[in-house]
Amino acid sequence: MPDMRDIWKKLNKLGRYGGYGGLKGWVLYTLSERPKNGAEIMDSIELMSYGAWRPSPGSIYPLLNKMVEERLVRKLDDGRYELIDNMETDSYDNMWGSGSHSVSNILTEMDSYLAYLEDLPKEKVVPYEEKLRMVQERIERLKESLHK
């Protein structure tokens, strides 16, 4: 596990909030404990904030993907993320700016929410099976309309 002093030194280079509204710092901190999936990271942040804040899947999953690209974390085969021991200082200089409502960004956010649903225990998702079916049908209709 990386030394937390090194993590905080690197975060200081980002300024007061640590980038992406401070979420990057929270994610790095929670992953310093042990590898976690996105839902577990959100649970940890909610617990650390005494229930005052729970980041959304639309925040966590794009950030995790960006942190993988920046080589701050790696995604394990089981879907959990872990810190990379030799984090490069330059990676901390790449800040994630706020995105627009482009089709690409919307699809990325949808993908993030799907990753969150996949991380949840099945018993939490089963009650929403009908809603998932309805969403799937809408996506199918959209795909069909692209070929008309």
N, CA and C atoms as a LAMMPS dump frame, in Angstrom:
ITEM: TIMESTEP
0
ITEM: NUMBER OF ATOMS
444
ITEM: BOX BOUNDS ff ff ff
-5.0000000000000000e+02 5.0000000000000000e+02
-5.0000000000000000e+02 5.0000000000000000e+02
-5.0000000000000000e+02 5.0000000000000000e+02
ITEM: ATOMS id mol type element x y z
1 1 1 N 0.847 -1.183 0
2 1 2 C 0 0 0
3 1 3 C 0.889 1.242 0
4 2 1 N 0.551 2.222 -0.83
5 2 2 C 1.348 3.449 -0.883
6 2 3 C 1.288 4.206 0.446
7 3 1 N 2.332 4.934 0.728
8 3 2 C 2.396 5.754 1.933
9 3 3 C 1.459 6.951 1.763
10 4 1 N 0.562 7.166 2.707
11 4 2 C -0.412 8.265 2.613
12 4 3 C 0.274 9.625 2.564
13 5 1 N 1.455 9.752 3.16
14 5 2 C 2.161 11.036 3.082
15 5 3 C 2.48 11.386 1.631
16 6 1 N 2.857 10.357 0.847
17 6 2 C 3.142 10.597 -0.572
18 6 3 C 1.889 11.014 -1.318
19 7 1 N 0.771 10.361 -1
20 7 2 C -0.487 10.706 -1.666
21 7 3 C -0.853 12.148 -1.363
22 8 1 N -0.797 12.541 -0.084
23 8 2 C -1.189 13.907 0.275
24 8 3 C -0.228 14.946 -0.291
25 9 1 N 1.069 14.626 -0.386
26 9 2 C 2.02 15.55 -1.014
27 9 3 C 1.626 15.814 -2.46
28 10 1 N 1.267 14.738 -3.162
29 10 2 C 0.884 14.885 -4.555
30 10 3 C -0.435 15.63 -4.683
31 11 1 N -1.358 15.385 -3.762
32 11 2 C -2.63 16.097 -3.798
33 11 3 C -2.441 17.59 -3.56
34 12 1 N -1.464 17.948 -2.745
35 12 2 C -1.207 19.365 -2.488
36 12 3 C -0.856 20.108 -3.769
37 13 1 N -0.269 19.404 -4.739
38 13 2 C 0.05 20.04 -6.014
39 13 3 C -1.212 20.454 -6.756
40 14 1 N -2.336 19.821 -6.434
41 14 2 C -3.588 20.13 -7.119
42 14 3 C -4.279 21.352 -6.536
43 15 1 N -3.837 21.814 -5.409
44 15 2 C -4.493 22.947 -4.783
45 15 3 C -5.409 22.5 -3.666
46 16 1 N -6.258 23.392 -3.253
47 16 2 C -7.064 23.207 -2.054
48 16 3 C -7.979 21.989 -2.083
49 17 1 N -8.608 21.705 -3.217
50 17 2 C -9.622 20.653 -3.233
51 17 3 C -9.168 19.336 -3.838
52 18 1 N -8.015 19.259 -4.443
53 18 2 C -7.554 17.987 -4.958
54 18 3 C -8.115 17.604 -6.312
55 19 1 N -8.74 18.483 -7.001
56 19 2 C -9.235 18.189 -8.337
57 19 3 C -10.602 17.543 -8.336
58 20 1 N -11.363 17.83 -9.388
59 20 2 C -12.712 17.287 -9.578
60 20 3 C -13.534 17.461 -8.323
61 21 1 N -13.535 18.686 -7.795
62 21 2 C -14.318 18.989 -6.61
63 21 3 C -13.836 18.27 -5.364
64 22 1 N -12.582 17.842 -5.36
65 22 2 C -12.057 17.127 -4.207
66 22 3 C -12.321 15.64 -4.245
67 23 1 N -13.126 15.185 -5.176
68 23 2 C -13.489 13.775 -5.241
69 23 3 C -12.277 12.889 -5.486
70 24 1 N -11.342 13.366 -6.287
71 24 2 C -10.149 12.571 -6.576
72 24 3 C -9.393 12.25 -5.282
73 25 1 N -9.274 13.232 -4.396
74 25 2 C -8.595 13.001 -3.119
75 25 3 C -9.324 11.984 -2.263
76 26 1 N -10.647 12.083 -2.23
77 26 2 C -11.436 11.119 -1.455
78 26 3 C -11.251 9.71 -2.01
79 27 1 N -11.264 9.59 -3.336
80 27 2 C -11.111 8.273 -3.96
81 27 3 C -9.729 7.702 -3.661
82 28 1 N -8.698 8.522 -3.814
83 28 2 C -7.342 8.051 -3.505
84 28 3 C -7.238 7.606 -2.052
85 29 1 N -7.831 8.38 -1.17
86 29 2 C -7.763 8.031 0.246
87 29 3 C -8.467 6.713 0.525
88 30 1 N -9.678 6.545 -0.006
89 30 2 C -10.427 5.322 0.288
90 30 3 C -9.76 4.096 -0.344
91 31 1 N -9.114 4.275 -1.491
92 31 2 C -8.41 3.15 -2.112
93 31 3 C -7.1 2.828 -1.405
94 32 1 N -6.621 3.736 -0.574
95 32 2 C -5.394 3.436 0.17
96 32 3 C -5.645 2.361 1.223
97 33 1 N -6.918 2.176 1.599
98 33 2 C -7.278 1.151 2.587
99 33 3 C -7.179 -0.244 1.984
100 34 1 N -7.794 -0.407 0.809
101 34 2 C -7.818 -1.695 0.108
102 34 3 C -8.507 -1.488 -1.237
103 35 1 N -8.344 -2.416 -2.183
104 35 2 C -9.063 -2.287 -3.455
105 35 3 C -10.576 -2.317 -3.232
106 36 1 N -11.295 -1.515 -4.023
107 36 2 C -12.752 -1.43 -3.896
108 36 3 C -13.37 -1.232 -5.268
109 37 1 N -14.639 -1.619 -5.41
110 37 2 C -15.361 -1.302 -6.638
111 37 3 C -16.02 0.065 -6.455
112 38 1 N -16.646 0.555 -7.504
113 38 2 C -17.225 1.9 -7.455
114 38 3 C -18.257 2.079 -6.361
115 39 1 N -19.128 1.088 -6.191
116 39 2 C -20.165 1.185 -5.16
117 39 3 C -19.533 1.225 -3.769
118 40 1 N -18.493 0.434 -3.557
119 40 2 C -17.81 0.436 -2.256
120 40 3 C -17.109 1.771 -1.996
121 41 1 N -16.567 2.374 -3.054
122 41 2 C -15.932 3.692 -2.911
123 41 3 C -16.976 4.723 -2.5
124 42 1 N -18.135 4.68 -3.152
125 42 2 C -19.21 5.622 -2.808
126 42 3 C -19.664 5.402 -1.368
127 43 1 N -19.788 4.141 -0.945
128 43 2 C -20.168 3.834 0.438
129 43 3 C -19.135 4.389 1.423
130 44 1 N -17.849 4.208 1.109
131 44 2 C -16.776 4.681 1.996
132 44 3 C -16.795 6.2 2.134
133 45 1 N -16.995 6.898 1.024
134 45 2 C -17.024 8.359 1.068
135 45 3 C -18.231 8.832 1.866
136 46 1 N -19.364 8.17 1.676
137 46 2 C -20.555 8.522 2.447
138 46 3 C -20.304 8.302 3.945
139 47 1 N -19.647 7.205 4.277
140 47 2 C -19.336 6.908 5.674
141 47 3 C -18.353 7.936 6.248
142 48 1 N -17.318 8.284 5.467
143 48 2 C -16.321 9.255 5.941
144 48 3 C -16.926 10.635 6.144
145 49 1 N -17.979 10.947 5.369
146 49 2 C -18.611 12.26 5.501
147 49 3 C -19.793 12.202 6.478
148 50 1 N -19.882 11.104 7.22
149 50 2 C -20.964 10.917 8.2
150 50 3 C -22.333 11.079 7.557
151 51 1 N -22.45 10.578 6.321
152 51 2 C -23.729 10.604 5.629
153 51 3 C -24.077 11.931 4.972
154 52 1 N -23.189 12.914 5.077
155 52 2 C -23.488 14.238 4.529
156 52 3 C -23.373 14.269 3.003
157 53 1 N -22.586 13.351 2.43
158 53 2 C -22.357 13.388 0.992
159 53 3 C -22.109 11.991 0.467
160 54 1 N -22.771 11.663 -0.604
161 54 2 C -22.528 10.416 -1.322
162 54 3 C -22.37 10.791 -2.795
163 55 1 N -21.17 10.601 -3.342
164 55 2 C -20.988 10.945 -4.753
165 55 3 C -21.865 10.055 -5.63
166 56 1 N -22.261 10.584 -6.765
167 56 2 C -23.127 9.832 -7.676
168 56 3 C -22.286 8.913 -8.557
169 57 1 N -22.911 7.871 -9.097
170 57 2 C -22.204 7.022 -10.055
171 57 3 C -21.696 7.83 -11.256
172 58 1 N -22.44 8.867 -11.631
173 58 2 C -22.026 9.714 -12.745
174 58 3 C -20.779 10.522 -12.454
175 59 1 N -20.402 10.606 -11.175
176 59 2 C -19.148 11.261 -10.789
177 59 3 C -18.038 10.237 -10.599
178 60 1 N -18.359 9.162 -9.907
179 60 2 C -17.339 8.175 -9.535
180 60 3 C -16.765 7.433 -10.74
181 61 1 N -17.642 6.857 -11.569
182 61 2 C -17.14 5.988 -12.63
183 61 3 C -16.349 6.721 -13.71
184 62 1 N -16.78 7.903 -14.165
185 62 2 C -15.909 8.617 -15.113
186 62 3 C -14.571 9.002 -14.474
187 63 1 N -14.605 9.384 -13.206
188 63 2 C -13.361 9.733 -12.524
189 63 3 C -12.454 8.513 -12.415
190 64 1 N -13.012 7.357 -12.064
191 64 2 C -12.201 6.136 -11.986
192 64 3 C -11.589 5.812 -13.35
193 65 1 N -12.38 5.947 -14.412
194 65 2 C -11.84 5.7 -15.754
195 65 3 C -10.702 6.653 -16.073
196 66 1 N -10.885 7.929 -15.705
197 66 2 C -9.84 8.927 -15.934
198 66 3 C -8.593 8.604 -15.106
199 67 1 N -8.792 8.16 -13.879
200 67 2 C -7.654 7.823 -13.015
201 67 3 C -6.919 6.586 -13.527
202 68 1 N -7.627 5.678 -14.19
203 68 2 C -6.966 4.534 -14.836
204 68 3 C -6.109 5.052 -15.987
205 69 1 N -6.675 5.951 -16.808
206 69 2 C -5.918 6.546 -17.922
207 69 3 C -4.677 7.277 -17.417
208 70 1 N -4.815 7.949 -16.28
209 70 2 C -3.708 8.725 -15.704
210 70 3 C -2.715 7.842 -14.962
211 71 1 N -2.994 6.557 -14.897
212 71 2 C -2.147 5.567 -14.208
213 71 3 C -2.019 5.86 -12.71
214 72 1 N -3.106 6.347 -12.127
215 72 2 C -3.159 6.513 -10.671
216 72 3 C -3.699 5.249 -10.033
217 73 1 N -4.627 4.598 -10.727
218 73 2 C -5.234 3.356 -10.238
219 73 3 C -5.287 2.359 -11.392
220 74 1 N -5.478 1.09 -11.035
221 74 2 C -5.701 0.068 -12.052
222 74 3 C -6.993 -0.646 -11.726
223 75 1 N -7.682 -1.09 -12.774
224 75 2 C -8.905 -1.856 -12.581
225 75 3 C -8.542 -3.332 -12.607
226 76 1 N -8.927 -4.033 -11.553
227 76 2 C -8.643 -5.452 -11.438
228 76 3 C -9.685 -6.262 -12.203
229 77 1 N -9.378 -7.52 -12.461
230 77 2 C -10.294 -8.384 -13.203
231 77 3 C -11.647 -8.539 -12.522
232 78 1 N -11.686 -8.412 -11.193
233 78 2 C -12.949 -8.567 -10.46
234 78 3 C -13.754 -7.268 -10.39
235 79 1 N -13.3 -6.207 -11.101
236 79 2 C -14.035 -4.947 -11.142
237 79 3 C -13.657 -3.963 -10.05
238 80 1 N -12.769 -4.37 -9.138
239 80 2 C -12.314 -3.444 -8.106
240 80 3 C -11.154 -2.612 -8.653
241 81 1 N -10.917 -1.486 -7.997
242 81 2 C -9.823 -0.597 -8.363
243 81 3 C -8.808 -0.588 -7.237
244 82 1 N -7.529 -0.471 -7.595
245 82 2 C -6.48 -0.36 -6.582
246 82 3 C -5.489 0.719 -6.992
247 83 1 N -4.839 1.298 -5.992
248 83 2 C -3.815 2.301 -6.258
249 83 3 C -2.623 1.65 -6.923
250 84 1 N -1.999 2.384 -7.823
251 84 2 C -0.748 1.931 -8.417
252 84 3 C 0.365 2.445 -7.532
253 85 1 N 1.266 1.562 -7.147
254 85 2 C 2.306 1.916 -6.179
255 85 3 C 3.196 3.061 -6.631
256 86 1 N 3.562 3.094 -7.886
257 86 2 C 4.478 4.14 -8.355
258 86 3 C 3.722 5.203 -9.131
259 87 1 N 2.81 5.889 -8.433
260 87 2 C 2.026 6.929 -9.087
261 87 3 C 2.946 8.042 -9.575
262 88 1 N 2.712 8.46 -10.806
263 88 2 C 3.55 9.496 -11.39
264 88 3 C 3.025 10.875 -11.016
265 89 1 N 3.915 11.753 -10.622
266 89 2 C 3.528 13.099 -10.227
267 89 3 C 2.824 13.829 -11.361
268 90 1 N 3.283 13.615 -12.6
269 90 2 C 2.665 14.301 -13.733
270 90 3 C 1.191 13.966 -13.852
271 91 1 N 0.799 12.777 -13.436
272 91 2 C -0.598 12.383 -13.54
273 91 3 C -1.481 13.313 -12.729
274 92 1 N -0.962 13.836 -11.642
275 92 2 C -1.755 14.708 -10.789
276 92 3 C -1.96 16.077 -11.399
277 93 1 N -1.188 16.392 -12.412
278 93 2 C -1.333 17.692 -13.051
279 93 3 C -2.475 17.702 -14.063
280 94 1 N -2.997 16.517 -14.398
281 94 2 C -4.102 16.421 -15.358
282 94 3 C -5.415 16.514 -14.61
283 95 1 N -6.038 17.64 -14.695
284 95 2 C -7.309 17.827 -13.997
285 95 3 C -8.45 17.489 -14.935
286 96 1 N -9.527 16.925 -14.379
287 96 2 C -10.717 16.594 -15.157
288 96 3 C -11.642 17.793 -15.089
289 97 1 N -11.861 18.426 -16.223
290 97 2 C -12.751 19.575 -16.247
291 97 3 C -14.199 19.143 -16.335
292 98 1 N -15.097 20.062 -16.125
293 98 2 C -16.514 19.723 -16.21
294 98 3 C -16.891 19.536 -17.667
295 99 1 N -17.744 18.566 -17.923
296 99 2 C -18.128 18.234 -19.28
297 99 3 C -19.42 18.907 -19.687
298 100 1 N -19.658 18.918 -20.977
299 100 2 C -20.904 19.473 -21.49
300 100 3 C -21.905 18.339 -21.64
301 101 1 N -23.055 18.667 -22.158
302 101 2 C -24.095 17.669 -22.373
303 101 3 C -24.011 17.125 -23.789
304 102 1 N -22.825 16.774 -24.233
305 102 2 C -22.663 16.196 -25.563
306 102 3 C -23.155 14.753 -25.529
307 103 1 N -23.431 14.207 -26.692
308 103 2 C -23.872 12.808 -26.781
309 103 3 C -22.818 11.898 -26.165
310 104 1 N -21.557 12.18 -26.451
311 104 2 C -20.475 11.361 -25.907
312 104 3 C -20.469 11.376 -24.376
313 105 1 N -20.602 12.576 -23.79
314 105 2 C -20.603 12.678 -22.328
315 105 3 C -21.827 12.009 -21.704
316 106 1 N -22.964 12.14 -22.364
317 106 2 C -24.189 11.509 -21.846
318 106 3 C -24.045 9.996 -21.873
319 107 1 N -23.508 9.45 -22.972
320 107 2 C -23.319 8.002 -23.058
321 107 3 C -22.291 7.517 -22.039
322 108 1 N -21.264 8.316 -21.802
323 108 2 C -20.274 7.959 -20.782
324 108 3 C -20.93 7.916 -19.407
325 109 1 N -21.794 8.883 -19.13
326 109 2 C -22.488 8.897 -17.847
327 109 3 C -23.44 7.707 -17.723
328 110 1 N -24.124 7.382 -18.807
329 110 2 C -25.005 6.214 -18.783
330 110 3 C -24.192 4.947 -18.497
331 111 1 N -23.037 4.852 -19.129
332 111 2 C -22.159 3.712 -18.905
333 111 3 C -21.72 3.639 -17.441
334 112 1 N -21.492 4.8 -16.841
335 112 2 C -21.098 4.854 -15.432
336 112 3 C -22.21 4.335 -14.532
337 113 1 N -23.438 4.739 -14.827
338 113 2 C -24.555 4.257 -14.025
339 113 3 C -24.744 2.754 -14.195
340 114 1 N -24.534 2.251 -15.409
341 114 2 C -24.631 0.803 -15.611
342 114 3 C -23.558 0.065 -14.819
343 115 1 N -22.347 0.618 -14.794
344 115 2 C -21.274 -0.003 -14.008
345 115 3 C -21.655 -0.039 -12.53
346 116 1 N -22.285 1.018 -12.05
347 116 2 C -22.733 1.06 -10.659
348 116 3 C -23.762 -0.039 -10.4
349 117 1 N -24.755 -0.156 -11.3
350 117 2 C -25.786 -1.185 -11.13
351 117 3 C -25.174 -2.582 -11.158
352 118 1 N -24.158 -2.766 -11.991
353 118 2 C -23.48 -4.067 -12.055
354 118 3 C -22.726 -4.378 -10.768
355 119 1 N -22.245 -3.343 -10.079
356 119 2 C -21.504 -3.531 -8.826
357 119 3 C -22.412 -3.853 -7.648
358 120 1 N -23.671 -3.448 -7.732
359 120 2 C -24.591 -3.665 -6.617
360 120 3 C -24.916 -5.145 -6.464
361 121 1 N -25.222 -5.575 -5.239
362 121 2 C -25.708 -6.949 -5.068
363 121 3 C -27.012 -7.124 -5.858
364 122 1 N -27.185 -8.271 -6.467
365 122 2 C -28.346 -8.527 -7.334
366 122 3 C -29.672 -8.266 -6.633
367 123 1 N -29.745 -8.573 -5.339
368 123 2 C -31.021 -8.387 -4.629
369 123 3 C -31.442 -6.923 -4.56
370 124 1 N -30.5 -6.002 -4.719
371 124 2 C -30.858 -4.583 -4.736
372 124 3 C -31.389 -4.146 -6.098
373 125 1 N -31.066 -4.897 -7.149
374 125 2 C -31.45 -4.517 -8.501
375 125 3 C -32.72 -5.248 -8.955
376 126 1 N -32.926 -6.459 -8.469
377 126 2 C -34.069 -7.287 -8.895
378 126 3 C -35.408 -6.546 -8.828
379 127 1 N -35.684 -5.763 -7.784
380 127 2 C -36.984 -5.066 -7.745
381 127 3 C -37.199 -4.086 -8.905
382 128 1 N -36.153 -3.757 -9.615
383 128 2 C -36.236 -2.788 -10.707
384 128 3 C -36.134 -3.447 -12.08
385 129 1 N -36.355 -4.742 -12.119
386 129 2 C -36.222 -5.489 -13.373
387 129 3 C -37.139 -4.933 -14.468
388 130 1 N -38.377 -4.593 -14.121
389 130 2 C -39.318 -4.058 -15.107
390 130 3 C -38.83 -2.714 -15.639
391 131 1 N -38.327 -1.866 -14.766
392 131 2 C -37.796 -0.557 -15.187
393 131 3 C -36.597 -0.756 -16.121
394 132 1 N -35.738 -1.725 -15.81
395 132 2 C -34.601 -2.023 -16.682
396 132 3 C -35.073 -2.495 -18.059
397 133 1 N -36.125 -3.299 -18.079
398 133 2 C -36.678 -3.771 -19.343
399 133 3 C -37.182 -2.586 -20.174
400 134 1 N -37.858 -1.648 -19.526
401 134 2 C -38.387 -0.468 -20.223
402 134 3 C -37.244 0.379 -20.799
403 135 1 N -36.178 0.557 -20.028
404 135 2 C -35.015 1.313 -20.505
405 135 3 C -34.382 0.596 -21.694
406 136 1 N -34.259 -0.716 -21.583
407 136 2 C -33.688 -1.508 -22.674
408 136 3 C -34.514 -1.35 -23.956
409 137 1 N -35.832 -1.372 -23.829
410 137 2 C -36.698 -1.201 -24.999
411 137 3 C -36.505 0.174 -25.632
412 138 1 N -36.382 1.193 -24.811
413 138 2 C -36.168 2.54 -25.346
414 138 3 C -34.841 2.63 -26.09
415 139 1 N -33.817 2.017 -25.541
416 139 2 C -32.508 2.02 -26.207
417 139 3 C -32.606 1.273 -27.533
418 140 1 N -33.312 0.157 -27.549
419 140 2 C -33.495 -0.601 -28.795
420 140 3 C -34.229 0.237 -29.831
421 141 1 N -35.281 0.954 -29.426
422 141 2 C -36.012 1.818 -30.365
423 141 3 C -35.099 2.919 -30.908
424 142 1 N -34.277 3.491 -30.039
425 142 2 C -33.334 4.524 -30.483
426 142 3 C -32.349 3.951 -31.505
427 143 1 N -31.809 2.791 -31.219
428 143 2 C -30.864 2.146 -32.145
429 143 3 C -31.532 1.868 -33.487
430 144 1 N -32.78 1.397 -33.465
431 144 2 C -33.496 1.114 -34.705
432 144 3 C -33.726 2.383 -35.5
433 145 1 N -34.011 3.479 -34.803
434 145 2 C -34.281 4.739 -35.515
435 145 3 C -33.029 5.267 -36.215
436 146 1 N -31.868 4.853 -35.786
437 146 2 C -30.623 5.302 -36.414
438 146 3 C -30.426 4.684 -37.791
439 147 1 N -31.096 3.582 -38.035
440 147 2 C -30.917 2.866 -39.305
441 147 3 C -32.074 3.068 -40.272
442 148 1 N -32.938 4.016 -39.988
443 148 2 C -34.093 4.296 -40.872
444 148 3 C -33.779 5.431 -41.801
